[in-house]
Amino acid sequence: FMSDFLSMEPEFCYGNGSCVRTVYTVAVRVTLYLVLGSAVVLTVLGNLFVIVAISHFKQLHTPTNYLTLSLAVTDLLLGVLVMFPGMIRAVETCWYFGEMFCRLFLSYDILLCTASIMNLSFISIDRYYAVCHPMLYPRKITVHTAVIMILVTWCVSAVVGFGMIFLKLNILGMEELYYNNLACEGGCTLFTTVVASTVSAIISFYLPGVIMLAIYLKIYMVAQRQVRTTGLQNTSSSKVDKHQRKATKTLAIIMGVFLSLWTPFFLCYIIDPYIGYSVPPTLFDILSWLGYLNSTINPLVYAFFYSWFRKAFQIIVSGRIFRSDMSDTKLFVERSGAG
């Protein structure tokens, strides 16, 4: 059965002594390139549309959308710098781009995945104030606040990503084991000690995940309480309740996508050192790509759900965006909490 997918001859990436290469059949390789390549293209194009829309249309220059812009830039870079070379590594099962780019690749992987998840956390904080404290929102969430959130996201992510790889914190205390028994030419995989995997997983996933979950539950409880207390009050209150319920539902979808795509990887990532690194590399690849798909879906969840983005998308695709007066186009009716 396996011979339908793999050739039987063992091969090496660069000859004897280098990493062993898993050789897939032509049909499997073509299929993998089509599937993974499609994910890369969708990630890049989807996030590029978000970046162009928010950057170009002046009405979208709000704190909320600046956070969404940061997320889109993160996910676009993930598509180009991580998903594309990761696709080639996954299909060819060898790393052909040299040791330095391997280090950069692993650093970008950690940095951008961390930044993507931290951006989601800050967006959930923004939504919390918009839904639960609409009167405080304009004072609490300003452009200055959004810039600070973005700077924190990128600085923390850069320290975690580049610090982990270039300072070799991921193999601290196990250097001899790694270089004598695990490292080989043509390989580019992330090896982490118990401490490194635990600390990085907490910073990159578990802490932001708990924050997002707590905020979502708070928003849900506030919205439910408001639905019960307002009852059959005036039309204005009913509209507010409807808007809050919609925001809560959207955040629930965001949380569902986030947790379902990233949890399997980070469970294996944090458990693997404790079980003697017995998780198969192929399984890690599959779970990594599930996580990457979060960046593919983010434009759909955060942008396509909004009518302003659909209108901006039509203007961009039709070419009308190149008209001189298009940046002043009104994409939605101004109201409190819009965008």
N, C-alpha and C positions, 0 to 999 in steps of 0.2 A: 504493500500500500504506500509506504513512504517513498518508494522508488519513483512513484508518479510525481512527487514534488521535489525530490533531491536526486542529484547524481550520486552514484555509489563511490566514485573515486575521491579519496580525501585530498584536499588541496591546501596550499598555504598562500597567505597574502603576498609574501615576498620571498618565497623559497623556504627551504628547511630552516627551522629555528624561529621563524616568524609565526604570527597567529594563524591558527587553522581557519580556513574559509569554508563556510557552508555554501554549497553551490545549488541554487534552485534551478529547476527546469525553465526553459524559455517562457512557457505559458504562465508559470507562476510569477516570474520576474516582470513580464509585461503587465499582468494583472495588478501586481503590487505598485508598479510605477504609475499606472492609470489611477488607481484608488488614492494613493498617497499624494500623487501629483495634483489631483483634483482638490484635495483638502488644502494643499499649499496655495493653489491659485485662488480658491474661495476665500481663504484667510487674508491673503494680500489684497485682493480686490474689494472685499467687504469692508475691511478696515480703512482702505484708501478712500472709499466713498465717504465714510464717516469723517475722516480727517479733512477732506476737501470741503465738505458741507459746512462743518463747524468753523473752519478757518475762513471761508469765503463770505458767508452770510452774516452780516453784522447783528441781526436779531438773535443769532445763536451764541453771541459772545456773553455767556452767563457763567457764574461759578459752577453750576451743575454740568454744563456742557464742556467746560474746561477739564473737569475730571473725566468725562467721557472721552474727550480728545486724548488725554494722557493714556487712558486705557487702550484706545485705538492705535496710538503710536507704539505702545508696548506690544500689542498683538501683531501689528504689521511687522515689526522687527523680529518677533518670534517666528513668523512665517518665512522671512527671508534668511535670517542668520541661524536658525535652529532647525525648523521643519525641513527646509530644502536640503542642507547637507545631511540631516538626520535621515531623510528619505533614501539618499544614496547609500549611506552606511547600513540602513536596515535591509535594503535589497541586495547589495553586494556583499554584506557581512564583513567588510574590511574598511579600514580608514585609509584613504589615499591622499590626504591633504596635508600630511606632515604633523610633527609633534606640536609646533607652536599654534597652528590653527586648531589642533585638537584641544589644547588648553583654552583657547578663546571660545571654541564651540561649547565646551562644558561650562565655562564661566557665563556665556550668554544664556545658556539653557537655564541655569540656576537663577541668574539675574532677572531674566524676562518673565519666567514663570512666577517668581516671587513678586515682581512688580505688577504683573497682571492680577494676582490674587489680592495684593494690597490695594490696588486701585478699586477693586470690587468692594473691599471693606470700607474705604472712604466714601464711595458712592452710596453705600447703604447708610452711612452716618448722615450724609446729605439728605437722603430720602427720609430719614427719621425726623429731622427737624422740619422738613417740608410738610410731612403728614401729621406729626404729633404736636409740633409747635409752630404752626404757620405764622403766628404773629411775631415770634422771635426770629424766624428764618432769615429775613433780610439783614438783620444785625449780626447773627451768628455766622452765617455762611456767605461771606463776601468773596470778591475776587482775591483779596489778600489771603483769606483763609484757604481758598482753593489752591493758590500757589504754594503755600506752606505744606499742604497735604501732598501735593505733587512732588515737591522737593524731598520730603520725608520718604515718600515711596521710592524714588530713584536712588537716594543716598543709601538707605538701608539695603535695598536690593543690590546695589553695586558692591557694598561692603561684604554682604553675604556671598555674592557670586564670585567676584574676583579674589576676595580674601580666602575663600575656601580652596580655590584651585591654585592660585599663584603663590600663596603662602604655604601650600600643601597641608592645610589644616585637616583636609579629608583623610589623610593617611598618617597623621601625627601619632607617633608611637608604634606604627606598624610599617615603617618605611622598608625595613629589610625584607619582611614577608612579601610586601607588594612588588618590589623590584626583582627579587630572586625567584618568585613563584607565579606571579600574576601578570606582570607587565610583559608585553611582547610587541614586536614591530607589526604595524598594521591594525592595532587595536586602539579603540578610543571609547572606553567605558568609564563611568564614574564609580570608583571604589571608595567607600566611606567606613570609618571606624564606628563603633557603637556611640561614642560621644558626638562625633560629627553628624551622624545621621539623625540622632535624637534632637540635637540643638537646631540644626538646619530645618528639620521637619516642623518643629514647634514654631519657628520664626516664619517659615514660608507657607505653612498650611494650617496647623492646628490652632494657633492663636488668632489669625485672621478669620478662620472658619468659625470659631467660638464667638468672636465679636459679631460676625454677620448673623449667626443664628440667634444670638441674644437680642440683637436689634430687630430682627424680623419678628420674633415672638412679642417684643414690646409693641411694635407697630400693630401687629395683629390684635393684641389685647385692647389697645387704645381704640382701634377702629370698631371692634365688636362692642365695646362699652358705649361708644358714640352712637352706634346704630340702635342700641337698646334705649338710650336716654333721649334721643331726639324724637323717636317715634313719628308721629304725624305732625311735625312742626312745619314751618314755612318752607316754600319751594327752594329758597336759597340754601337752607341747611341740608335739604335732601340732596341738592347738587354737590355740596361739599362732601357729604357721606359717600355719594356715588364715586366721586373722584378719589377719596381715600381708599375705598374698597378696591378700586381699579389699581391703585398704586400698591396696595398690599398684595393683590393677586400677582402683579408683575414681579414683585420682590420674591414671592413664593416660587415662581417659575425660575428666577435667577438662582435662588438658593438650591432648587432641585437640580438644575443643570450643573452648577458648581460642585455640589457634593457628589452627584452620581458620576461625574467624569474624573474628578481628582482623588476622591477617597481611596479607590482600589490601589492606585499607584503609591500613595503615601503610606498606606497600611503595609504594603510589601517593603517599601523603602525603609521604614523604621523597624520592621521585624527582621529583615534579612540578616543584619549583623548578629542578631541574637540566636539565629538558627544555623550558624556556620555558613552563611552566604550560599544557601541551597536553593534560592529562588532562581529558576532558569532564566538566562539572559533574554531568550525570546519572549518570555512572559513580561519581563521588564519593558522590552521594546513596545509590546502591545499596549501595556498600561500607560506608558509615556505618551503614546499617540492618542489614547483616550483623553488624557489631560490636555494635550495640544488642541484637541477639537474644541475645548472650551473657548480658545481664542478664535476659532472659526465661527462659533455660534454667538459670541458676544455682540457682533454687529447686529445680528437678528434680534437679540433680546433687548439690547439697550437703544437701538436706533430704529429698526424697522417697525417696532411697536408704536412709534410716534408718527402722527400724520405729517409733522413738519419734515421728517426725514424722507417720507415718500414723495413729498412735493419737491424737496431738494434733489432727490435722486432723478426725478423726471427732468428737472432743469439741467442737471449735469449731463445726463445721457443724450438729451436732445441737442446739446451744444449751446443752449441759450445762456449758459453760465459765462460765456465769453463776451456778452454784451456789457457795456460800460456801467450801466445802471443796475445790474442784477444783484450786486451785493446788498442793496437796500431793500430787496424784495421781502415782503411780509409773508412768512411761511405759516404763521398761526396768529390767531387773535390774542392780543396781549391780555394776560390775567395773572393773578397771584399764583406763583408756583409753577408757571408754564415752563415747558422745556425739560 
